Amino acid sequence: MNGQAFTVHAPGRVNLIGDHTDYAGGLALPCAIDLGITIRGTQEQGRVELRSDALAGVVAFGLATAINIASMEPQWGRYVAAVAQELNSAQGFTASATSTLPTGAGLSSSAALEIASALALGFTGSPMDLALLGQRAELAAVGVPCGLLDQLSIMFGRAENAMVIDFADNAIDYVKFPEDIDIVILHSGQERHLADSQYAERRASCELAAAQIGPLAHASLDDVATLRGDDQRRARHVVTECERVRQTAMALRNNDPEAVGLLMTQSHMSLRDDFNVSTPVLDELVERLCNLSGVYGARLTGAGFGGCVVALCKRGAVTDPSTITGRGWIVRPSNGARRVDD
């Protein structure tokens, strides 16, 4: 109905441990966070117009004809256009987006925009269907063959809980997050652009390894030893990372932050040495954090190649993250995406 007001919100996500495991059918332990994107506006038949307080330009296109995603300007509008194309809906909107979520930081700003746009366009299917739609839109928008980590975290987030996601069947097991622990996110200063990174190459290497030894989430280190070169190192990361996720979930349930911190730091070393997605800037930031009093452990979060580091800290140990790198946040696990009509 034209003129009907709406408000939708999609959170970002931080991955505490378990990166580059989703597309290998493995395990990850993320949570939705209390930073996100909110879109407010009114429904409009046949047209989309969206402004953002965080991104330059106005996204505007009609829904009656085919959308040329590749030529869409501004470029962030390609995510919105890809969602509209997936939905194939005649119902559009005129709206403004406000964001507390940094872009290019590895906190799922693009996935949050996709999910929020779909809700603004009137999506009424299941949360899983919306997560899958967001994954398809990401590929259509920028050609990144992402897994479902971002979209599932955003759709199924639960306040004060992290979640163990098994990407073999997308099953989710919630883990209560301790109240006396802070999640601190620090931006490295390196912008992250997956379309320009070696993300697709890493995924292809994992797929080649799995073709030889079977699903990596269920492979042993003896299986991994039969591989050679980069494929062996990529597979070793996935196998050991899945085990670290299992151990981290157990440590959280046992309220053992020291164990969680150690596992996070081990995860960073694996991402650095076996998966080669860290950078000297990220490595230096992790080392600085691990040397601070009250910090249990730290690691890069997201796909790497820049972006953010996440640290697990004793409550109050880091009071102003921005004093460390210039941009930082203390976050809590949040509820997932939702639509609330005004």
One Martini backbone bead per residue (centre of mass of N, CA, C, O) as a GRO file, in nm:
protein
  342
    1MET     BB    1   0.093   0.039   0.026
    2ASN     BB    2   0.086   0.350  -0.030
    3GLY     BB    3   0.240   0.536   0.243
    4GLN     BB    4   0.340   0.323   0.423
    5ALA     BB    5   0.494   0.288   0.713
    6PHE     BB    6   0.842   0.202   0.807
    7THR     BB    7   1.058  -0.024   1.009
    8VAL     BB    8   1.396  -0.143   0.987
    9HIS     BB    9   1.631  -0.399   1.118
   10ALA     BB   10   1.995  -0.469   1.095
   11PRO     BB   11   2.249  -0.631   1.211
   12GLY     BB   12   2.542  -0.706   1.287
   13ARG     BB   13   2.855  -0.896   1.307
   14VAL     BB   14   3.049  -1.118   1.513
   15ASN     BB   15   3.331  -1.331   1.504
   16LEU     BB   16   3.478  -1.515   1.748
   17ILE     BB   17   3.480  -1.801   1.586
   18GLY     BB   18   3.507  -1.931   1.262
   19ASP     BB   19   3.678  -1.889   0.986
   20HIS     BB   20   3.638  -2.028   0.681
   21THR     BB   21   3.386  -2.260   0.736
   22ASP     BB   22   3.108  -2.232   0.599
   23TYR     BB   23   3.181  -2.324   0.293
   24ALA     BB   24   3.286  -2.615   0.441
   25GLY     BB   25   3.072  -2.721   0.658
   26GLY     BB   26   3.119  -2.597   0.934
   27LEU     BB   27   3.216  -2.399   1.214
   28ALA     BB   28   3.064  -2.133   1.419
   29LEU     BB   29   3.098  -1.824   1.655
   30PRO     BB   30   2.862  -1.598   1.664
   31CYS     BB   31   2.713  -1.257   1.672
   32ALA     BB   32   2.499  -1.036   1.713
   33ILE     BB   33   2.485  -0.674   1.715
   34ASP     BB   34   2.452  -0.328   1.850
   35LEU     BB   35   2.496  -0.287   1.538
   36GLY     BB   36   2.340  -0.105   1.253
   37ILE     BB   37   2.055  -0.102   1.025
   38THR     BB   38   1.816   0.160   0.948
   39ILE     BB   39   1.491   0.170   0.790
   40ARG     BB   40   1.299   0.460   0.683
   41GLY     BB   41   0.956   0.478   0.549
   42THR     BB   42   0.774   0.443   0.239
   43GLN     BB   43   0.567   0.308   0.035
   44GLU     BB   44   0.623   0.227  -0.326
   45GLN     BB   45   0.525   0.191  -0.640
   46GLY     BB   46   0.785   0.080  -0.861
   47ARG     BB   47   1.002   0.210  -0.643
   48VAL     BB   48   1.343   0.311  -0.548
   49GLU     BB   49   1.450   0.517  -0.257
   50LEU     BB   50   1.785   0.571  -0.112
   51ARG     BB   51   1.925   0.693   0.182
   52SER     BB   52   2.240   0.782   0.358
   53ASP     BB   53   2.439   0.870   0.640
   54ALA     BB   54   2.710   0.683   0.544
   55LEU     BB   55   2.645   0.715   0.230
   56ALA     BB   56   2.688   0.810  -0.080
   57GLY     BB   57   2.417   0.895  -0.229
   58VAL     BB   58   2.143   0.779  -0.446
   59VAL     BB   59   1.911   0.528  -0.458
   60ALA     BB   60   1.764   0.468  -0.793
   61PHE     BB   61   1.481   0.265  -0.908
   62GLY     BB   62   1.305   0.060  -1.105
   63LEU     BB   63   1.064  -0.235  -1.119
   64ALA     BB   64   0.958  -0.280  -1.429
   65THR     BB   65   1.255  -0.335  -1.500
   66ALA     BB   66   1.549  -0.428  -1.561
   67ILE     BB   67   1.840  -0.464  -1.362
   68ASN     BB   68   2.159  -0.300  -1.366
   69ILE     BB   69   2.385  -0.378  -1.142
   70ALA     BB   70   2.677  -0.313  -1.259
   71SER     BB   71   2.580   0.013  -1.310
   72MET     BB   72   2.530   0.095  -1.032
   73GLU     BB   73   2.461   0.417  -0.879
   74PRO     BB   74   2.584   0.371  -0.627
   75GLN     BB   75   2.748   0.086  -0.530
   76TRP     BB   76   2.565   0.018  -0.277
   77GLY     BB   77   2.305  -0.028  -0.463
   78ARG     BB   78   2.360  -0.326  -0.553
   79TYR     BB   79   2.238  -0.464  -0.308
   80VAL     BB   80   1.951  -0.358  -0.342
   81ALA     BB   81   1.907  -0.453  -0.636
   82ALA     BB   82   1.957  -0.757  -0.585
   83VAL     BB   83   1.716  -0.792  -0.399
   84ALA     BB   84   1.494  -0.696  -0.593
   85GLN     BB   85   1.551  -0.915  -0.800
   86GLU     BB   86   1.490  -1.159  -0.617
   87LEU     BB   87   1.189  -1.068  -0.547
   88ASN     BB   88   1.015  -0.947  -0.775
   89SER     BB   89   0.889  -0.664  -0.691
   90ALA     BB   90   0.655  -0.383  -0.702
   91GLN     BB   91   0.737  -0.307  -0.411
   92GLY     BB   92   0.852  -0.018  -0.275
   93PHE     BB   93   1.052   0.282  -0.176
   94THR     BB   94   1.091   0.563   0.053
   95ALA     BB   95   1.415   0.622   0.210
   96SER     BB   96   1.617   0.597   0.515
   97ALA     BB   97   1.951   0.537   0.629
   98THR     BB   98   2.087   0.420   0.935
   99SER     BB   99   2.426   0.395   1.085
  100THR     BB  100   2.653   0.203   1.320
  101LEU     BB  101   2.801   0.058   1.080
  102PRO     BB  102   3.083  -0.023   0.950
  103THR     BB  103   3.265  -0.016   0.665
  104GLY     BB  104   3.503  -0.246   0.576
  105ALA     BB  105   3.526  -0.437   0.873
  106GLY     BB  106   3.381  -0.731   0.907
  107LEU     BB  107   3.048  -0.669   1.010
  108SER     BB  108   2.821  -0.697   0.782
  109SER     BB  109   2.707  -0.449   0.612
  110SER     BB  110   2.600  -0.580   0.352
  111ALA     BB  111   2.406  -0.787   0.480
  112ALA     BB  112   2.237  -0.580   0.635
  113LEU     BB  113   2.138  -0.431   0.383
  114GLU     BB  114   1.998  -0.668   0.251
  115ILE     BB  115   1.799  -0.740   0.477
  116ALA     BB  116   1.668  -0.461   0.511
  117SER     BB  117   1.571  -0.435   0.217
  118ALA     BB  118   1.385  -0.680   0.212
  119LEU     BB  119   1.196  -0.578   0.437
  120ALA     BB  120   1.122  -0.310   0.289
  121LEU     BB  121   1.004  -0.488   0.034
  122GLY     BB  122   0.820  -0.722   0.193
  123PHE     BB  123   0.926  -0.962   0.320
  124THR     BB  124   0.755  -1.299   0.422
  125GLY     BB  125   0.935  -1.513   0.491
  126SER     BB  126   1.167  -1.691   0.616
  127PRO     BB  127   1.465  -1.661   0.771
  128MET     BB  128   1.612  -1.862   0.583
  129ASP     BB  129   1.522  -1.738   0.315
  130LEU     BB  130   1.656  -1.462   0.371
  131ALA     BB  131   1.944  -1.561   0.396
  132LEU     BB  132   1.961  -1.682   0.107
  133LEU     BB  133   1.898  -1.422  -0.041
  134GLY     BB  134   2.145  -1.264   0.060
  135GLN     BB  135   2.355  -1.451  -0.066
  136ARG     BB  136   2.268  -1.408  -0.361
  137ALA     BB  137   2.300  -1.099  -0.365
  138GLU     BB  138   2.603  -1.087  -0.315
  139LEU     BB  139   2.683  -1.225  -0.578
  140ALA     BB  140   2.531  -1.029  -0.772
  141ALA     BB  141   2.670  -0.760  -0.678
  142VAL     BB  142   3.011  -0.871  -0.640
  143GLY     BB  143   3.098  -1.190  -0.677
  144VAL     BB  144   3.075  -1.323  -0.388
  145PRO     BB  145   3.118  -1.660  -0.253
  146CYS     BB  146   2.951  -1.674   0.005
  147GLY     BB  147   2.849  -1.766   0.286
  148LEU     BB  148   2.614  -1.785   0.580
  149LEU     BB  149   2.716  -1.635   0.829
  150ASP     BB  150   2.597  -1.349   0.816
  151GLN     BB  151   2.292  -1.411   0.768
  152LEU     BB  152   2.241  -1.595   1.013
  153SER     BB  153   2.333  -1.401   1.234
  154ILE     BB  154   2.121  -1.176   1.164
  155MET     BB  155   1.854  -1.355   1.182
  156PHE     BB  156   1.938  -1.540   1.469
  157GLY     BB  157   1.973  -1.351   1.681
  158ARG     BB  158   2.048  -1.325   2.045
  159ALA     BB  159   2.029  -1.191   2.327
  160GLU     BB  160   2.309  -1.281   2.514
  161ASN     BB  161   2.401  -1.457   2.251
  162ALA     BB  162   2.557  -1.698   2.110
  163MET     BB  163   2.646  -1.907   1.814
  164VAL     BB  164   2.629  -2.232   1.688
  165ILE     BB  165   2.721  -2.313   1.357
  166ASP     BB  166   2.614  -2.570   1.131
  167PHE     BB  167   2.690  -2.593   0.783
  168ALA     BB  168   2.575  -2.873   0.708
  169ASP     BB  169   2.254  -2.768   0.826
  170ASN     BB  170   2.215  -2.487   0.985
  171ALA     BB  171   2.249  -2.529   1.276
  172ILE     BB  172   2.146  -2.391   1.604
  173ASP     BB  173   2.340  -2.307   1.903
  174TYR     BB  174   2.305  -2.164   2.202
  175VAL     BB  175   2.519  -1.926   2.394
  176LYS     BB  176   2.573  -1.797   2.680
  177PHE     BB  177   2.682  -1.482   2.765
  178PRO     BB  178   2.883  -1.339   2.968
  179GLU     BB  179   2.851  -1.053   3.173
  180ASP     BB  180   3.186  -1.018   3.249
  181ILE     BB  181   3.218  -0.976   2.931
  182ASP     BB  182   3.388  -0.819   2.668
  183ILE     BB  183   3.333  -0.695   2.341
  184VAL     BB  184   3.605  -0.596   2.136
  185ILE     BB  185   3.627  -0.362   1.864
  186LEU     BB  186   3.889  -0.307   1.614
  187HIS     BB  187   4.010  -0.094   1.386
  188SER     BB  188   4.289  -0.113   1.172
  189GLY     BB  189   4.254   0.087   0.896
  190GLN     BB  190   4.184  -0.144   0.698
  191GLU     BB  191   4.028  -0.184   0.427
  192ARG     BB  192   3.771  -0.409   0.306
  193HIS     BB  193   3.777  -0.606  -0.015
  194LEU     BB  194   3.659  -0.891  -0.143
  195ALA     BB  195   3.658  -0.847  -0.454
  196ASP     BB  196   3.989  -0.778  -0.421
  197SER     BB  197   4.048  -1.042  -0.310
  198GLN     BB  198   4.126  -1.399  -0.210
  199TYR     BB  199   3.861  -1.546  -0.139
  200ALA     BB  200   3.798  -1.735  -0.383
  201GLU     BB  201   4.065  -1.893  -0.363
  202ARG     BB  202   4.018  -2.016  -0.085
  203ARG     BB  203   3.763  -2.169  -0.156
  204ALA     BB  204   3.879  -2.341  -0.386
  205SER     BB  205   4.089  -2.488  -0.213
  206CYS     BB  206   3.885  -2.627  -0.025
  207GLU     BB  207   3.738  -2.782  -0.252
  208LEU     BB  208   3.981  -2.946  -0.345
  209ALA     BB  209   4.033  -3.087  -0.077
  210ALA     BB  210   3.748  -3.218  -0.047
  211ALA     BB  211   3.771  -3.392  -0.310
  212GLN     BB  212   4.002  -3.577  -0.167
  213ILE     BB  213   3.893  -3.605   0.169
  214GLY     BB  214   3.645  -3.459   0.214
  215PRO     BB  215   3.487  -3.313   0.446
  216LEU     BB  216   3.650  -3.094   0.652
  217ALA     BB  217   3.477  -3.111   0.920
  218HIS     BB  218   3.555  -3.450   0.914
  219ALA     BB  219   3.846  -3.432   0.913
  220SER     BB  220   4.175  -3.519   0.953
  221LEU     BB  221   4.508  -3.470   0.992
  222ASP     BB  222   4.580  -3.717   0.824
  223ASP     BB  223   4.428  -3.628   0.577
  224VAL     BB  224   4.576  -3.358   0.537
  225ALA     BB  225   4.866  -3.491   0.492
  226THR     BB  226   4.790  -3.581   0.184
  227LEU     BB  227   4.837  -3.309   0.110
  228ARG     BB  228   4.934  -3.012  -0.080
  229GLY     BB  229   5.030  -2.721  -0.003
  230ASP     BB  230   4.781  -2.499   0.014
  231ASP     BB  231   4.560  -2.712   0.060
  232GLN     BB  232   4.668  -2.809   0.330
  233ARG     BB  233   4.655  -2.541   0.489
  234ARG     BB  234   4.358  -2.479   0.449
  235ALA     BB  235   4.251  -2.743   0.574
  236ARG     BB  236   4.385  -2.717   0.851
  237HIS     BB  237   4.228  -2.477   0.940
  238VAL     BB  238   3.941  -2.594   0.930
  239VAL     BB  239   3.983  -2.832   1.121
  240THR     BB  240   4.093  -2.666   1.370
  241GLU     BB  241   3.863  -2.455   1.386
  242CYS     BB  242   3.632  -2.646   1.455
  243GLU     BB  243   3.758  -2.736   1.724
  244ARG     BB  244   3.766  -2.451   1.850
  245VAL     BB  245   3.464  -2.411   1.859
  246ARG     BB  246   3.396  -2.640   2.051
  247GLN     BB  247   3.580  -2.537   2.284
  248THR     BB  248   3.452  -2.257   2.316
  249ALA     BB  249   3.167  -2.342   2.392
  250MET     BB  250   3.256  -2.490   2.648
  251ALA     BB  251   3.398  -2.248   2.787
  252LEU     BB  252   3.150  -2.066   2.806
  253ARG     BB  253   2.976  -2.263   2.975
  254ASN     BB  254   3.226  -2.261   3.201
  255ASN     BB  255   3.342  -1.979   3.245
  256ASP     BB  256   3.634  -1.967   3.049
  257PRO     BB  257   3.808  -1.706   2.928
  258GLU     BB  258   4.098  -1.806   2.899
  259ALA     BB  259   4.034  -2.029   2.693
  260VAL     BB  260   3.904  -1.851   2.482
  261GLY     BB  261   4.146  -1.663   2.432
  262LEU     BB  262   4.344  -1.880   2.335
  263LEU     BB  263   4.172  -1.974   2.091
  264MET     BB  264   4.168  -1.704   1.944
  265THR     BB  265   4.474  -1.679   1.905
  266GLN     BB  266   4.505  -1.943   1.748
  267SER     BB  267   4.323  -1.858   1.517
  268HIS     BB  268   4.497  -1.629   1.414
  269MET     BB  269   4.746  -1.800   1.342
  270SER     BB  270   4.595  -1.971   1.131
  271LEU     BB  271   4.508  -1.734   0.947
  272ARG     BB  272   4.803  -1.644   0.898
  273ASP     BB  273   4.960  -1.926   0.819
  274ASP     BB  274   4.736  -2.109   0.657
  275PHE     BB  275   4.535  -1.875   0.517
  276ASN     BB  276   4.649  -1.589   0.451
  277VAL     BB  277   4.448  -1.319   0.584
  278SER     BB  278   4.645  -1.150   0.703
  279THR     BB  279   4.822  -0.869   0.848
  280PRO     BB  280   5.050  -0.671   0.992
  281VAL     BB  281   4.838  -0.491   1.130
  282LEU     BB  282   4.674  -0.716   1.265
  283ASP     BB  283   4.906  -0.851   1.418
  284GLU     BB  284   4.984  -0.602   1.592
  285LEU     BB  285   4.708  -0.567   1.730
  286VAL     BB  286   4.689  -0.840   1.866
  287GLU     BB  287   4.948  -0.811   2.034
  288ARG     BB  288   4.866  -0.560   2.192
  289LEU     BB  289   4.615  -0.678   2.326
  290CYS     BB  290   4.753  -0.933   2.466
  291ASN     BB  291   4.928  -0.715   2.653
  292LEU     BB  292   4.676  -0.644   2.802
  293SER     BB  293   4.508  -0.593   3.071
  294GLY     BB  294   4.221  -0.809   3.059
  295VAL     BB  295   4.307  -0.974   2.807
  296TYR     BB  296   4.243  -1.293   2.675
  297GLY     BB  297   4.197  -1.229   2.355
  298ALA     BB  298   4.275  -1.232   1.989
  299ARG     BB  299   4.136  -1.149   1.654
  300LEU     BB  300   4.047  -1.175   1.363
  301THR     BB  301   3.751  -1.068   1.178
  302GLY     BB  302   3.646  -1.246   0.933
  303ALA     BB  303   3.813  -1.263   0.622
  304GLY     BB  304   4.008  -1.030   0.616
  305PHE     BB  305   4.233  -0.809   0.466
  306GLY     BB  306   4.137  -0.659   0.714
  307GLY     BB  307   3.975  -0.458   0.939
  308CYS     BB  308   3.900  -0.645   1.223
  309VAL     BB  309   3.931  -0.683   1.576
  310VAL     BB  310   3.878  -0.925   1.836
  311ALA     BB  311   3.809  -0.899   2.190
  312LEU     BB  312   3.849  -1.054   2.507
  313CYS     BB  313   3.722  -0.906   2.813
  314LYS     BB  314   3.724  -0.770   3.093
  315ARG     BB  315   3.519  -0.589   3.256
  316GLY     BB  316   3.659  -0.264   3.191
  317ALA     BB  317   3.949  -0.289   3.062
  318VAL     BB  318   3.806  -0.139   2.814
  319THR     BB  319   3.670   0.188   2.784
  320ASP     BB  320   3.830   0.309   2.505
  321PRO     BB  321   3.895   0.189   2.199
  322SER     BB  322   3.974   0.454   2.033
  323THR     BB  323   4.262   0.489   2.178
  324ILE     BB  324   4.406   0.261   2.006
  325THR     BB  325   4.287   0.322   1.677
  326GLY     BB  326   4.018   0.536   1.661
  327ARG     BB  327   3.836   0.262   1.620
  328GLY     BB  328   3.572   0.153   1.845
  329TRP     BB  329   3.394  -0.124   2.022
  330ILE     BB  330   3.137  -0.210   2.251
  331VAL     BB  331   2.965  -0.520   2.259
  332ARG     BB  332   2.655  -0.700   2.222
  333PRO     BB  333   2.442  -0.934   2.203
  334SER     BB  334   2.180  -0.960   1.956
  335ASN     BB  335   1.918  -0.926   1.787
  336GLY     BB  336   1.768  -0.970   1.507
  337ALA     BB  337   1.603  -0.910   1.245
  338ARG     BB  338   1.346  -0.649   1.181
  339ARG     BB  339   0.997  -0.549   1.170
  340VAL     BB  340   0.848  -0.211   1.229
  341ASP     BB  341   0.555  -0.065   1.224
  342ASP     BB  342   0.430   0.265   1.265
   0.00000   0.00000   0.00000
